[in-house]
Amino acid sequence: MNRSVFYTEERPALTFHQRWNGYLSIALAAIVLALGVTMRDSVLNATVTIEDLEAGVRAQIPQGWLLDRGSSDYVFRAIDPDALPFKTLLQVSVLPVGPDATPANVLHQIEIDRPLRFPAYRVISRRNVTLRDGSPAIRLTYAYVESERNPALEALPIVVEGVDVVVLRRTQAVIVSYREERGNFENNLYRFENLLNTLEIF
């Protein structure tokens, strides 16, 4: 009977320098990875300042987003050109109000128009809030259905979730808005919070 004999060769133990070189390589790779993530996040979260002297508002919007100032309905509107299926939207509007107006009055007027413009519109929540500068405001969260307006393109309707914050400054109401496809609403909500936190009304 033939017997196979297996020989195992013992590997020499790593030297002190070899072990430290291995540790340093792992640490260097972790540092490079962390720097890459930090740089990517800083690029993704970079902002630019938008100012409108006539309306008296200043705020920060994401860098690289499409900016629209060509409407009487809003001071500016920023849209994420890369977002799918719905173009993430940030908007600041200004409405003239009377001396006795309250944020709730302004919101009530806005809501009268909403069902006419937004199909299947419904309110999710409404609550009083205080902005970073101490100003009282009201925050409305809502949802509606966005359908493809071009009948030649077949697409399923999109459920859009939105939030408006209404604050008063002297004889004007400032409305800060955010709209996003419902599945991505929470993920991009921080962009709205940054817009709100950087908003200056002068």
C-alpha positions in Angstrom: 0.0 0.0 0.0 1.3 3.4 -1.0 1.1 6.0 1.6 1.2 9.7 0.6 3.2 11.8 3.0 2.5 15.5 3.2 5.1 17.8 4.4 4.2 21.2 5.8 6.7 23.9 5.6 6.7 26.3 8.5 6.6 29.9 7.4 9.1 32.2 9.2 7.4 34.6 11.6 7.0 38.2 10.5 9.6 40.6 11.6 8.8 43.7 13.7 9.3 45.9 10.6 7.1 43.7 8.4 4.3 43.8 10.9 4.5 47.6 11.3 4.6 48.0 7.5 1.4 46.0 7.3 -0.3 48.1 10.0 0.9 51.3 8.3 -0.5 50.2 4.9 -3.9 49.4 6.5 -4.0 52.8 8.3 -2.9 54.7 5.2 -5.7 53.0 3.1 -8.3 53.9 5.8 -7.1 57.5 5.8 -7.2 57.8 2.0 -10.7 56.3 2.1 -11.9 58.7 4.7 -10.5 61.7 2.8 -12.2 60.5 -0.3 -15.6 60.2 1.4 -15.1 63.6 3.0 -14.2 65.3 -0.3 -17.2 63.6 -2.0 -19.5 64.8 0.7 -18.2 68.3 0.6 -18.7 68.5 -3.2 -22.2 67.0 -2.9 -23.2 69.4 -0.1 -21.5 72.5 -1.5 -23.8 75.6 -1.6 -23.9 79.0 -3.2 -25.5 82.1 -1.8 -28.5 83.6 -3.7 -29.5 87.2 -2.9 -32.5 89.3 -4.1 -32.2 92.9 -3.0 -35.6 93.8 -4.3 -37.4 91.1 -2.3 -35.0 91.4 0.6 -34.0 87.7 0.9 -30.7 85.9 1.0 -30.2 82.1 1.3 -28.0 79.2 0.3 -28.9 76.6 -2.3 -27.0 73.5 -3.5 -24.2 74.2 -5.9 -24.9 73.0 -9.5 -28.7 73.1 -9.2 -30.6 75.0 -11.9 -31.7 78.4 -10.7 -34.9 80.1 -12.0 -35.7 83.7 -11.2 -38.0 84.3 -14.1 -41.4 84.1 -12.5 -43.7 86.5 -10.6 -44.8 83.5 -8.5 -41.5 83.2 -6.6 -38.3 85.0 -5.9 -36.2 82.1 -6.9 -36.6 78.3 -7.5 -33.7 75.8 -7.5 -34.1 72.4 -9.1 -31.8 69.4 -9.0 -31.1 68.5 -12.6 -29.9 65.0 -11.8 -32.9 63.9 -9.6 -35.1 61.2 -11.0 -38.0 60.5 -11.3 -39.0 64.0 -9.8 -36.8 67.0 -10.0 -36.1 68.0 -6.3 -37.3 71.6 -5.8 -36.4 74.3 -3.4 -38.2 77.6 -3.6 -38.6 81.0 -1.9 -41.7 83.2 -2.5 -42.8 86.5 -1.1 -46.4 87.7 -0.8 -47.6 91.2 0.3 -49.8 91.0 3.4 -51.7 93.4 5.6 -50.6 94.7 9.0 -52.9 92.3 10.8 -51.9 89.1 8.9 -50.7 86.0 10.7 -48.8 83.0 9.2 -52.0 80.9 9.6 -54.0 83.5 7.6 -51.4 83.3 4.8 -51.3 79.5 4.9 -55.1 79.4 4.7 -55.0 81.5 1.5 -52.3 79.3 0.0 -54.3 76.1 0.7 -57.4 77.5 -1.1 -55.4 77.5 -4.3 -53.5 74.2 -3.8 -56.3 71.6 -4.7 -56.8 73.5 -8.0 -53.1 73.2 -9.0 -52.1 69.9 -7.4 -54.1 66.7 -8.2 -55.1 64.6 -5.1 -53.7 67.2 -2.8 -54.0 66.4 0.9 -52.5 67.9 4.1 -50.2 65.6 6.2 -49.5 67.9 9.1 -49.6 71.5 10.2 -47.8 72.9 13.2 -46.4 76.1 14.7 -42.6 76.4 14.7 -39.9 78.9 15.7 -37.2 79.7 13.3 -33.5 80.0 14.3 -33.8 83.8 14.7 -36.8 83.4 17.0 -39.4 84.3 14.5 -42.8 82.5 14.8 -43.8 80.5 11.7 -46.1 77.8 10.6 -45.0 74.6 8.9 -47.2 72.6 6.5 -46.4 69.2 5.1 -48.6 67.9 2.2 -48.7 65.4 -0.7 -50.1 65.4 -4.2 -49.9 63.4 -7.4 -47.7 64.5 -10.3 -48.6 63.1 -13.7 -46.8 63.3 -17.0 -48.2 66.3 -18.9 -47.1 65.0 -22.3 -49.7 62.3 -23.4 -47.1 60.8 -25.8 -45.0 59.8 -22.9 -46.2 56.8 -20.8 -45.3 57.1 -17.1 -46.8 56.2 -13.9 -48.0 59.1 -11.7 -45.5 60.2 -9.0 -46.5 60.9 -5.4 -44.8 64.1 -4.4 -44.4 65.2 -0.8 -43.9 68.9 0.0 -43.3 71.2 3.0 -43.9 75.0 3.3 -42.8 77.2 6.1 -44.5 80.6 6.3 -43.0 83.5 8.2 -44.0 87.2 8.3 -41.6 90.2 7.9 -43.3 93.6 8.2 -45.7 93.8 5.2 -44.7 90.6 3.5 -45.0 86.9 4.0 -42.0 84.7 3.0 -42.8 81.1 2.0 -40.0 78.6 1.9 -40.9 75.4 0.0 -39.4 72.0 -0.7 -40.9 69.3 -2.9 -39.6 65.8 -3.6 -40.7 62.4 -4.7 -42.1 60.7 -1.6 -39.6 57.9 -1.5 -36.7 60.4 -1.4 -38.3 63.1 0.7 -36.6 62.2 4.0 -33.2 61.6 2.4 -33.1 65.2 0.9 -35.0 67.0 3.7 -31.6 68.3 5.0 -31.3 70.5 1.9 -34.5 72.2 2.9 -33.4 72.6 6.5 -30.1 74.2 5.2 -32.1 76.6 3.0 -34.3 77.5 6.0 -31.4 77.9 8.4 -29.5 80.2 6.0 -32.4 82.3 5.1 -32.0 86.0 5.8 -34.8 88.5 5.3 -33.8 92.2 5.3 
